[in-house]
Amino acid sequence: MGRSYGDAAQCSGGGILEMTALNRFRAFDADSGILDCEAGTTLSEILDWFVPRGWTLPVVPGTRMITVGGAIANDVHGKNHHVDGSFCAHVIDFDLLTPDRGVVRCSPEQEASLFQATAGGVGLTGIIFNARLRLEPIESAWLEVEYEPCPDLAHALAVLDATDAGFRYSVGWVDALSGDGRGRTVLTRGNWLPASALPPERCAAPLRVPRRPELSIPYRMPEWVLNPTSIRFFNAFNWKRFCSRKRAVIDMDRYFFPLDSVANWNRMYGRRGFVQYQATVPLESAQCLTELLRRSYQNGFFSFLGVLKRFGAGGIGMLSHPMPGYTLTLDFPVRDGLERFLRECDRLLLDWGGRLYLAKDILALPETIAAMYPRLNEFLKVRAHVDSARVLGSDLSRRLGWDDRNG
Amino acid sequence: MTSEKHMPTVLILGGTSDLGVCMAREFLRRGWRPVLAGRNEEMLRQAARDLETRCGITIPLIAYNAEDFAAHPELPEQCRAVIGRLPEGVVSCVGLLPDPDSVRCDSELARTCLNANLTGIITSLDPFVELFEQRRAGFLGVVTSVAGDRGRKSNYHYAAAKAGLDVYLQGLRHRLHGSGVTVTTVKPGYLQTKMISGMSLPRALITAPEKAAVQAVNAILNGRRVVYVPFWWRLIMLAVRIIPEPLFVRTNI
């Protein structure tokens, strides 16, 4: 799809495999809910066809516009991570084309180490071309969502600890500019609505998702468009909108994929674009996130969007990102000095035992990532075993020096 | 789920081509049941399995080769055999773009190009035209190409066949006027399909087949006459057509 945030799907001087032509469905078993499809199929396509039939994906990230292969390779997570884990926890198996060993079918039991290396392995172990996923039955395409405004990030973290278990889906929107970087937060948390509880006007077609108007950012905005004042204005508007209600019934597209309603939203950030910085820390290091937010404010790097989430147990992949704790995602428009500032953040994160997300990282140093992912050596060994000549690589694997190491 | 027996059906010739697959999905999305006709059995099976998985109905298949003229009069019968009646409409996505350098000096290939892109499609549609006219209902949707709008040095065999098809469809529209049968000519520009793999073309001119399929199916179901996909190809081809020949032959378009 070409939608990656970082350099995991870039390869300067080499070729990039665009997999979206492999988008055929292969089989669906309505008893077990297992869907067999080619890896270039987008999540959007799956939802389009299966939600009307009463099935949904158990894990979806903040966008529908990614492929199944990409979801496995990044072991993506969603708003229900604290309950259901990440994407690969719901993958039955996949067929992986490896440079040295040809096609290998991997599942958590069969070829377990290759499965674990590929889940979150950012595409470096081979080309995923088929996958079987478990879908989840739903009665309606609607969720009942509760809004909980919190005066600052620390308060939001405490609320998450206390009451997150009551919600299947939970996420927080952080206003990174408020209160000198203390970050007021609105938690939006919800559960699927059973068909019987739907408002009467939705009962006729409980599985129909209303179409949204298609907005688009027509061209790249100049960089001054996103400035502290405009971001504050936007945030104030958002805050008002969220606080105007305590609870609401909203459709799954609006809850899960708010950004998909604005095509080419990345153009907002101007010519130099943005860096999405996703920091995850263990439960005991929650303070690190408040510190990050405070520092970014003090250093004048204003995040346009901030997202807070509490993670559950870690993923099956050797390089799976989630771990029990909290994750804070900040979108920084690229400005002079951002790289140096983010390197400082990396050090802070490392001190607190946190980690960055390979799907989004674009700046970190090799030793930083190595310290964050204890199973990296294991991963590199598996990779050396299936691709000894390093046929597959990316800007990320070169930046992090993985192409010269055998584990 | 609607019972497949009650769904309106559409026969898609060339149903395994990249555009054919996308159009089949688009018809399915709108509650139509596609019948796929194609040459490559394995690809036909995969395409059917894809559609069947999407909505849990069975997709009938017909072995079809655009160059096998003798079999074409049997097509309506073959449809009756698999769906029990005539389809509501017929769509052709058959297209073959031969390598321009080979086709110039290979008469076999030149003949194949004309047969697959022109003769075979005409002989496939003719039996349906008669039956649809008697029934006084139905639609034909045929994918030609913007290439047929003007002969160029890079693909004139292909363009000649497509232009011939355009004129055939024009004639059909004339004949079928007022009969309740609609005839739609779909003229795509460059689509991101196997057909253009290996060509170096400006990215801005390339359209995803999924997007083209939506527009094509819209046009066919609305009974439009001639549509360019995307629409702006109409302007481009207008410009290409009005260049006077003495000038045109000097260009490198």
HADDOCK unambig.tbl for C-alpha pairs under 7 A between the chains (distance, minus, plus):
assign (segid A and resid 24 and name CA) (segid B and resid 50 and name CA) 5.28 0.50 0.50
assign (segid A and resid 25 and name CA) (segid B and resid 50 and name CA) 4.44 0.50 0.50
assign (segid A and resid 25 and name CA) (segid B and resid 53 and name CA) 6.06 0.50 0.50
assign (segid A and resid 25 and name CA) (segid B and resid 54 and name CA) 6.98 0.50 0.50
assign (segid A and resid 26 and name CA) (segid B and resid 49 and name CA) 5.92 0.50 0.50
assign (segid A and resid 26 and name CA) (segid B and resid 50 and name CA) 5.49 0.50 0.50
assign (segid A and resid 26 and name CA) (segid B and resid 53 and name CA) 6.45 0.50 0.50
assign (segid A and resid 27 and name CA) (segid B and resid 53 and name CA) 5.25 0.50 0.50
assign (segid A and resid 28 and name CA) (segid B and resid 53 and name CA) 5.64 0.50 0.50
assign (segid A and resid 49 and name CA) (segid B and resid 54 and name CA) 5.90 0.50 0.50
